[in-house]
Amino acid sequence: MIVRKTIDVNQEPTQEQIDTLIKAGDHRIMFDEDCPQLTDEDLAQFYRVSEKRREERKKQTVTIRLSPQALNTAKSLGKGYTSVLSRILENALKDKDVIKRYL
């Protein structure tokens, strides 16, 4: 039996919601062919994938020279502007026409 409840994470939980969560935690997990219990070996594979992706996504520090106008425009975007610049650069480098235009 599936019971669905909606909880507003911006509000303190009611006692009924707390009781529901405690009761749900007491239920046994029912494994079947669609949801088999994972072995330690299975779980290790998830770890390796996550580590590989983390390495692929790890950002490197570089120094670039920007015009004052480009820097001011980027900073005007607020906190996290360097991440925005990174995504803009990634997208521009995927577009061969953009690269040709600026070579």
DSSP file with accessible surface (Angstrom, degrees, kcal/mol):
  #  RESIDUE AA STRUCTURE BP1 BP2  ACC     N-H-->O    O-->H-N    N-H-->O    O-->H-N    TCO  KAPPA ALPHA  PHI   PSI    X-CA   Y-CA   Z-CA
    1    1 A M              0   0  216      0, 0.0     2,-0.5     0, 0.0     0, 0.0   0.000 360.0 360.0 360.0 130.2    0.0    0.0    0.0
    2    2 A I        -     0   0  135      2,-0.0     2,-0.5     0, 0.0     0, 0.0  -0.894 360.0-169.4-104.1 129.5    1.4    3.4   -1.0
    3    3 A V        -     0   0   90     -2,-0.5     2,-0.5     2,-0.0     0, 0.0  -0.979   5.9-160.7-117.5 126.6    0.5    6.4    1.1
    4    4 A R        +     0   0  215     -2,-0.5     2,-0.4     2,-0.0    -2,-0.0  -0.923  11.2 177.2-111.3 133.6    1.4    9.9   -0.3
    5    5 A K        -     0   0  117     -2,-0.5     2,-0.5     2,-0.0    -2,-0.0  -0.977  21.5-138.9-131.7 145.4    1.6   12.9    1.9
    6    6 A T        -     0   0  137     -2,-0.4     2,-0.5     2,-0.0    -2,-0.0  -0.916  19.1-171.8-106.4 128.2    2.6   16.5    1.0
    7    7 A I        -     0   0   65     -2,-0.5     2,-0.8     6,-0.0    -2,-0.0  -0.982  20.6-138.0-122.2 127.2    4.9   18.3    3.4
    8    8 A D    >   -     0   0   73     -2,-0.5     3,-1.7     1,-0.2    -2,-0.0  -0.755  11.8-159.2 -82.6 111.8    5.7   22.0    3.0
    9    9 A V  T 3  S+     0   0  129     -2,-0.8    -1,-0.2     1,-0.3     0, 0.0   0.621  87.0  65.0 -71.0 -10.3    9.4   22.2    3.8
   10   10 A N  T 3  S+     0   0  146      2,-0.1     2,-0.3    -3,-0.0    -1,-0.3   0.467  98.8  62.1 -89.2  -2.8    9.1   25.9    4.6
   11   11 A Q  S <  S-     0   0  133     -3,-1.7     3,-0.1     3,-0.0     0, 0.0  -0.890  94.9 -98.8-121.3 153.2    6.8   25.2    7.6
   12   12 A E        -     0   0  174     -2,-0.3    -4,-0.1     1,-0.1    -2,-0.1  -0.453  51.1-105.4 -64.3 139.1    7.4   23.4   10.8
   13   13 A P        -     0   0   55      0, 0.0    -1,-0.1     0, 0.0     2,-0.1  -0.395  31.3-121.0 -68.9 147.5    6.0   19.8   10.6
   14   14 A T     >  -     0   0   72      1,-0.1     4,-2.3    -2,-0.1     5,-0.2  -0.356  26.5-107.5 -78.1 165.8    2.8   19.1   12.4
   15   15 A Q  H  > S+     0   0  122      1,-0.2     4,-2.8     2,-0.2     5,-0.2   0.900 122.2  55.7 -62.2 -36.1    2.6   16.4   15.0
   16   16 A E  H  > S+     0   0  129      1,-0.2     4,-2.3     2,-0.2    -1,-0.2   0.918 108.1  47.8 -62.8 -41.9    0.6   14.3   12.6
   17   17 A Q  H  > S+     0   0   46      2,-0.2     4,-2.4     1,-0.2    -1,-0.2   0.913 111.4  50.0 -66.1 -40.8    3.4   14.6   10.0
   18   18 A I  H  X S+     0   0   60     -4,-2.3     4,-2.5     1,-0.2    -2,-0.2   0.939 111.2  49.1 -61.5 -45.1    6.0   13.7   12.5
   19   19 A D  H  X S+     0   0   84     -4,-2.8     4,-2.7     1,-0.2    -2,-0.2   0.897 109.9  52.1 -61.7 -40.3    4.0   10.6   13.6
   20   20 A T  H  X S+     0   0   45     -4,-2.3     4,-2.5     2,-0.2    -1,-0.2   0.917 110.4  47.9 -62.5 -43.1    3.6    9.6    9.9
   21   21 A L  H  X S+     0   0  101     -4,-2.4     4,-1.9     2,-0.2    -2,-0.2   0.909 112.3  48.5 -66.2 -41.2    7.4    9.9    9.3
   22   22 A I  H  X S+     0   0  101     -4,-2.5     4,-0.9     2,-0.2    -2,-0.2   0.939 112.4  49.0 -63.5 -43.8    8.2    7.9   12.4
   23   23 A K  H >< S+     0   0  139     -4,-2.7     3,-0.8     1,-0.2     4,-0.5   0.908 109.7  52.0 -63.5 -40.2    5.6    5.2   11.4
   24   24 A A  H >< S+     0   0   58     -4,-2.5     3,-1.2     1,-0.2    -1,-0.2   0.872 104.8  56.8 -64.3 -36.4    7.1    5.1    7.8
   25   25 A G  H 3< S+     0   0   63     -4,-1.9    -1,-0.2     1,-0.2    -2,-0.2   0.725 100.4  59.2 -67.3 -20.8   10.6    4.5    9.2
   26   26 A D  T << S+     0   0  130     -4,-0.9    -1,-0.2    -3,-0.8    -2,-0.2   0.597  84.9 100.4 -83.4 -11.9    9.3    1.5   11.1
   27   27 A H  S <  S-     0   0  124     -3,-1.2     2,-0.1    -4,-0.5    -3,-0.0  -0.507  76.2-117.9 -77.8 143.6    8.2   -0.3    7.9
   28   28 A R        -     0   0  197     -2,-0.2     2,-0.4     1,-0.1    -1,-0.1  -0.473  28.2-112.4 -74.0 149.4   10.4   -3.0    6.4
   29   29 A I        -     0   0  122     -2,-0.1     2,-0.8     1,-0.0    -1,-0.1  -0.704  26.5-144.5 -82.3 130.8   11.8   -2.5    2.9
   30   30 A M        -     0   0  135     -2,-0.4     2,-0.3     6,-0.0    -1,-0.0  -0.864  15.2-162.4-101.5 107.5   10.2   -4.9    0.5
   31   31 A F        +     0   0   92     -2,-0.8     2,-0.2     3,-0.0    -2,-0.0  -0.645  19.5 155.9 -87.7 145.2   12.7   -6.0   -2.1
   32   32 A D  B >   -A   35   0A  79      3,-1.1     3,-0.5    -2,-0.3    -2,-0.0  -0.840  59.9 -72.9-149.4-170.2   11.6   -7.6   -5.4
   33   33 A E  T 3  S+     0   0  163      1,-0.2    -2,-0.0    -2,-0.2     0, 0.0   0.806 131.6  47.8 -66.1 -26.2   12.8   -8.1   -9.0
   34   34 A D  T 3  S+     0   0  142      1,-0.3    -1,-0.2     0, 0.0    -3,-0.0   0.723 127.1  26.3 -82.4 -22.3   12.1   -4.4   -9.8
   35   35 A C  B <  S-A   32   0A  69     -3,-0.5    -3,-1.1    -5,-0.0    -1,-0.3  -0.598  83.8-177.4-140.4  74.0   13.8   -3.2   -6.7
   36   36 A P        -     0   0   77      0, 0.0     2,-0.3     0, 0.0    -3,-0.1  -0.357  36.2-100.3 -75.6 156.1   16.5   -5.8   -5.6
   37   37 A Q        -     0   0  135      1,-0.1     2,-0.3    -2,-0.1    -2,-0.0  -0.569  43.1-124.9 -71.9 132.6   18.6   -5.4   -2.5
   38   38 A L        -     0   0   79     -2,-0.3     2,-0.1    -3,-0.1    -1,-0.1  -0.621  17.0-138.8 -84.7 139.9   22.0   -4.1   -3.5
   39   39 A T     >  -     0   0   73     -2,-0.3     4,-2.4     1,-0.1     5,-0.2  -0.388  31.1-102.6 -84.9 170.6   25.1   -6.0   -2.6
   40   40 A D  H  > S+     0   0  140      1,-0.2     4,-2.1     2,-0.2     5,-0.1   0.879 125.9  54.5 -60.3 -36.1   28.3   -4.2   -1.4
   41   41 A E  H  > S+     0   0  141      2,-0.2     4,-1.4     1,-0.2    -1,-0.2   0.910 107.2  49.7 -64.0 -43.1   29.7   -4.8   -4.9
   42   42 A D  H  > S+     0   0   51      1,-0.2     4,-1.2     2,-0.2     3,-0.3   0.932 111.4  48.8 -59.6 -46.7   26.7   -3.1   -6.4
   43   43 A L  H  X S+     0   0   86     -4,-2.4     4,-1.7     1,-0.2    -2,-0.2   0.869 104.8  58.8 -64.2 -34.7   27.1   -0.1   -4.1
   44   44 A A  H  X S+     0   0   40     -4,-2.1     4,-2.2     1,-0.2    -1,-0.2   0.859 100.6  57.4 -63.9 -33.2   30.8    0.1   -4.9
   45   45 A Q  H  X S+     0   0   91     -4,-1.4     4,-2.1    -3,-0.3    -1,-0.2   0.901 103.9  51.8 -65.2 -38.5   29.9    0.6   -8.6
   46   46 A F  H  X S+     0   0  130     -4,-1.2     4,-2.4     1,-0.2    -1,-0.2   0.922 108.4  52.1 -63.2 -39.6   27.8    3.6   -7.7
   47   47 A Y  H  X S+     0   0  147     -4,-1.7     4,-2.6     1,-0.2     5,-0.2   0.937 108.3  50.1 -63.1 -45.3   30.8    5.1   -5.8
   48   48 A R  H  X S+     0   0  145     -4,-2.2     4,-2.5     1,-0.2    -1,-0.2   0.917 110.5  49.6 -61.6 -41.7   33.1    4.6   -8.7
   49   49 A V  H  X S+     0   0   88     -4,-2.1     4,-2.6     1,-0.2     5,-0.2   0.945 111.9  48.3 -63.0 -44.2   30.7    6.3  -11.1
   50   50 A S  H  X S+     0   0   50     -4,-2.4     4,-2.1     1,-0.2    -2,-0.2   0.907 111.6  49.5 -65.3 -38.9   30.3    9.2   -8.8
   51   51 A E  H  X S+     0   0   51     -4,-2.6     4,-2.2     2,-0.2    -1,-0.2   0.923 111.1  50.0 -64.7 -42.6   34.0    9.6   -8.2
   52   52 A K  H  X S+     0   0  139     -4,-2.5     4,-2.3     1,-0.2    -2,-0.2   0.935 111.9  47.3 -62.1 -45.5   34.6    9.6  -12.0
   53   53 A R  H  X S+     0   0  147     -4,-2.6     4,-2.0     1,-0.2    -1,-0.2   0.886 109.1  54.7 -64.9 -36.8   32.0   12.2  -12.6
   54   54 A R  H  X S+     0   0  134     -4,-2.1     4,-0.9    -5,-0.2    -1,-0.2   0.930 109.6  47.0 -62.3 -43.3   33.4   14.3   -9.8
   55   55 A E  H  < S+     0   0  115     -4,-2.2     3,-0.4     1,-0.2    -2,-0.2   0.896 111.7  51.0 -64.8 -39.8   36.8   14.3  -11.4
   56   56 A E  H  < S+     0   0  129     -4,-2.3    -1,-0.2     1,-0.2    -2,-0.2   0.833 115.7  41.9 -65.9 -32.7   35.3   15.1  -14.8
   57   57 A R  H  < S+     0   0  188     -4,-2.0    -1,-0.2    -5,-0.2    -2,-0.2   0.516  83.3 122.7 -93.2  -5.8   33.4   18.1  -13.4
   58   58 A K     <  -     0   0  141     -4,-0.9     2,-0.2    -3,-0.4    -3,-0.0  -0.362  59.4-133.9 -63.0 126.2   36.3   19.3  -11.2
   59   59 A K        -     0   0  137     -2,-0.1     2,-0.4     1,-0.0    -1,-0.1  -0.546  12.5-143.8 -84.4 148.1   37.0   22.9  -12.1
   60   60 A Q        -     0   0  172     -2,-0.2     2,-0.4     0, 0.0    -1,-0.0  -0.851  16.3-119.2-110.6 147.5   40.5   24.2  -12.7
   61   61 A T        +     0   0  144     -2,-0.4     2,-0.3     2,-0.0     0, 0.0  -0.724  39.8 167.6 -87.1 129.5   41.8   27.6  -11.7
   62   62 A V        -     0   0  105     -2,-0.4     2,-0.5     2,-0.0     0, 0.0  -0.925  31.0-128.0-134.4 162.9   43.1   29.6  -14.6
   63   63 A T        +     0   0  136     -2,-0.3     2,-0.3     2,-0.0    -2,-0.0  -0.958  30.8 172.7-113.1 127.8   44.1   33.3  -15.2
   64   64 A I        -     0   0  107     -2,-0.5     2,-0.6     2,-0.0    -2,-0.0  -0.942  30.0-125.0-130.3 156.5   42.6   35.2  -18.1
   65   65 A R        -     0   0  241     -2,-0.3     2,-0.3     0, 0.0    -2,-0.0  -0.900  30.7-175.5-103.4 124.2   42.7   38.8  -19.1
   66   66 A L        -     0   0   75     -2,-0.6    -2,-0.0     1,-0.0     0, 0.0  -0.892  29.4-108.6-116.4 150.8   39.3   40.5  -19.5
   67   67 A S     >  -     0   0   54     -2,-0.3     4,-2.6     1,-0.1     5,-0.2  -0.362  34.3-112.9 -68.5 155.5   38.5   43.9  -20.7
   68   68 A P  H  > S+     0   0   90      0, 0.0     4,-2.8     0, 0.0     5,-0.2   0.898 118.7  53.3 -57.6 -36.9   37.2   46.2  -18.0
   69   69 A Q  H  > S+     0   0  131      2,-0.2     4,-2.5     1,-0.2     5,-0.2   0.926 109.4  46.8 -64.7 -44.4   33.8   46.3  -19.7
   70   70 A A  H  > S+     0   0   42      2,-0.2     4,-2.6     1,-0.2    -1,-0.2   0.923 114.4  47.7 -64.3 -42.1   33.5   42.5  -19.8
   71   71 A L  H  X S+     0   0   56     -4,-2.6     4,-2.9     2,-0.2     5,-0.2   0.930 112.4  48.2 -65.5 -43.7   34.6   42.2  -16.1
   72   72 A N  H  X S+     0   0  106     -4,-2.8     4,-1.8    -5,-0.2    -1,-0.2   0.907 112.4  49.3 -63.3 -40.7   32.1   44.9  -15.0
   73   73 A T  H  < S+     0   0   91     -4,-2.5     4,-0.5    -5,-0.2    -1,-0.2   0.935 113.0  47.2 -63.7 -44.1   29.3   43.2  -16.9
   74   74 A A  H >< S+     0   0    4     -4,-2.6     3,-1.6     1,-0.2     4,-0.2   0.941 112.2  49.0 -62.7 -46.8   30.1   39.9  -15.4
   75   75 A K  H >< S+     0   0  108     -4,-2.9     3,-1.9     1,-0.3    -1,-0.2   0.817  99.6  66.9 -64.1 -28.4   30.4   41.3  -11.9
   76   76 A S  T 3< S+     0   0   92     -4,-1.8    -1,-0.3     1,-0.3    -2,-0.2   0.689  86.8  70.8 -66.5 -15.9   27.0   43.0  -12.3
   77   77 A L  T <  S-     0   0  100     -3,-1.6    -1,-0.3    -4,-0.5    -2,-0.2   0.637 102.9-138.5 -73.3 -14.2   25.5   39.5  -12.4
   78   78 A G    X   +     0   0   33     -3,-1.9     3,-1.2    -4,-0.2    -1,-0.2  -0.403  52.3   5.5  92.5-166.4   26.2   39.2   -8.7
   79   79 A K  T 3  S+     0   0  220      1,-0.3    -4,-0.0    -2,-0.1    -3,-0.0  -0.222 126.3  29.4 -56.5 136.9   27.5   36.4   -6.6
   80   80 A G  T >> S+     0   0   36      3,-0.0     4,-1.6     4,-0.0     3,-0.7   0.587  73.1 138.0  89.7  11.8   28.5   33.4   -8.7
   81   81 A Y  H <>  +     0   0   62     -3,-1.2     4,-2.6     1,-0.2     5,-0.2   0.827  66.9  60.3 -63.0 -28.4   29.4   35.4  -11.8
   82   82 A T  H 3> S+     0   0   89      1,-0.2     4,-2.1     2,-0.2    -1,-0.2   0.890 103.7  50.5 -68.1 -33.3   32.5   33.3  -12.4
   83   83 A S  H <> S+     0   0   39     -3,-0.7     4,-2.2     2,-0.2    -1,-0.2   0.890 109.7  50.9 -68.1 -37.6   30.3   30.2  -12.7
   84   84 A V  H  X S+     0   0   41     -4,-1.6     4,-2.6     2,-0.2    -2,-0.2   0.935 109.6  50.3 -63.9 -44.9   28.2   32.1  -15.2
   85   85 A L  H  X S+     0   0   53     -4,-2.6     4,-2.6     1,-0.2    -2,-0.2   0.905 108.8  53.0 -59.3 -40.6   31.3   33.0  -17.2
   86   86 A S  H  X S+     0   0   36     -4,-2.1     4,-2.6     2,-0.2    -1,-0.2   0.931 110.2  46.4 -61.2 -45.6   32.4   29.4  -17.2
   87   87 A R  H  X S+     0   0  134     -4,-2.2     4,-2.4     2,-0.2    -2,-0.2   0.902 112.0  51.4 -66.5 -38.3   29.1   28.2  -18.6
   88   88 A I  H  X S+     0   0   99     -4,-2.6     4,-2.6     2,-0.2    -2,-0.2   0.944 112.1  46.8 -62.1 -46.0   29.1   31.0  -21.3
   89   89 A L  H  X S+     0   0   98     -4,-2.6     4,-2.5     2,-0.2    -2,-0.2   0.923 110.7  51.9 -63.4 -43.7   32.6   30.0  -22.3
   90   90 A E  H  X S+     0   0   97     -4,-2.6     4,-0.9     1,-0.2    -1,-0.2   0.934 112.8  45.4 -57.7 -46.8   31.7   26.3  -22.4
   91   91 A N  H >X S+     0   0   99     -4,-2.4     4,-0.6     1,-0.2     3,-0.5   0.900 112.3  50.7 -66.1 -40.1   28.8   27.0  -24.7
   92   92 A A  H >< S+     0   0   30     -4,-2.6     3,-1.2     1,-0.2     7,-0.4   0.904 107.6  53.6 -64.4 -38.9   30.7   29.3  -26.9
   93   93 A L  H 3< S+     0   0  106     -4,-2.5    -1,-0.2     1,-0.3    -2,-0.2   0.700 102.5  58.5 -72.0 -17.0   33.5   26.7  -27.4
   94   94 A K  H << S+     0   0  156     -4,-0.9     2,-0.8    -3,-0.5    -1,-0.3   0.645  92.8  78.5 -81.2 -15.9   30.9   24.1  -28.5
   95   95 A D    <X  -     0   0   69     -3,-1.2     4,-2.0    -4,-0.6     3,-0.3  -0.834  63.7-164.7-101.4 108.6   29.9   26.4  -31.4
   96   96 A K  H  > S+     0   0  164     -2,-0.8     4,-2.7     1,-0.2     5,-0.2   0.832  89.2  57.1 -62.4 -33.0   32.3   26.2  -34.3
   97   97 A D  H  > S+     0   0  108      2,-0.2     4,-2.2     1,-0.2    -1,-0.2   0.903 106.2  49.4 -65.8 -39.0   30.9   29.4  -35.8
   98   98 A V  H  > S+     0   0   30     -3,-0.3     4,-1.3     2,-0.2    -2,-0.2   0.938 111.6  48.9 -64.7 -43.6   31.6   31.4  -32.7
   99   99 A I  H >X S+     0   0   59     -4,-2.0     4,-0.7    -7,-0.4     3,-0.6   0.944 111.6  49.0 -61.5 -46.9   35.1   30.1  -32.5
  100  100 A K  H >< S+     0   0  150     -4,-2.7     3,-0.9     1,-0.2    -1,-0.2   0.891 106.0  58.1 -58.7 -40.0   35.7   31.0  -36.2
  101  101 A R  H 3< S+     0   0  163     -4,-2.2    -1,-0.2     1,-0.2    -2,-0.2   0.830 112.6  38.8 -61.3 -32.4   34.3   34.5  -35.7
  102  102 A Y  H <<        0   0  169     -4,-1.3    -1,-0.2    -3,-0.6    -2,-0.2   0.413 360.0 360.0-105.3   4.5   36.9   35.3  -33.1
  103  103 A L    <<        0   0  174     -3,-0.9    -3,-0.0    -4,-0.7    -4,-0.0  -0.512 360.0 360.0 -82.8 360.0   40.0   33.6  -34.5
